[in-house]
Amino acid sequence: MEDEWTGSLGSRHVMTVREAAEALGIGLNSAYEAIARGEIPHIRIGRSIRVPRTALEQLLVGAVEADRHAMD
């Protein structure tokens, strides 16, 4: 059964900074620096930082499309 924290594929809607860094293929420090610069969308819950999965996916799609247009 699906709960409010999981999607239809059973994955959480948010990921930790470590998980986001692994998904992007960058180091943890680089991920925190990108978050501080506003390059990686995130939310803060108390002292915790979480990266919304859909926001990260949209960021990647937008980056790929921008690269395609730059090559044209």
MOMOUR-V986468 format. One record per run of one state. SS is the DSSP state (H for helix, E for strand, - for the rest). FROM is the first residue (numbers start at 1). TO is the last residue. If there is no record, write none. Layout:
BEGIN
SS:FROM:TO
SS:FROM:TO
END
This chain:
BEGIN
-:1:5
E:6:6
-:7:11
E:12:12
-:13:13
E:14:16
H:17:24
-:25:27
H:28:36
-:37:42
E:43:45
-:46:47
E:48:52
H:53:71
-:72:72
END
